[in-house]
Amino acid sequence: EIARLNGKLKEFCVEVVQDLNEEVVRATPYITGNLRGSWYADLNSEPDSASGPPDPGGGAAVARMNLVVADLHLGDVYYAVNGAAYAGFVEYGTSKMAPRAFVRGTIDRADEIAEAAISRVSEG
């Protein structure tokens, strides 16, 4: 029974992180596509943002991040970073530009995203 519950817990964690990956990439502002496509992830250490070229549409970024999540074990720390040098300026704004809060907006929806994942995992 404990092994089954641990399996469900891992499945839930993977589902939530994959959903968060999708949400944060989709919420990332798109002008040239560089910012949206510059998402990278790793387990237990910050990812090397030079591990692949940016993907203007963001689909490859989500896939790249989700491949990392597939290797997740309970107790791992998941890191997601945007390798674009200007990502922080877009997120938090500047004296000449309003903040876009694409990361904070996604985090604000984390409970809702987790609830949806719980529903999917508990049905399966």
Order of alpha helices (4+ residues) and beta strands (2+ residues): alpha-beta-alpha-beta-alpha-alpha-alpha
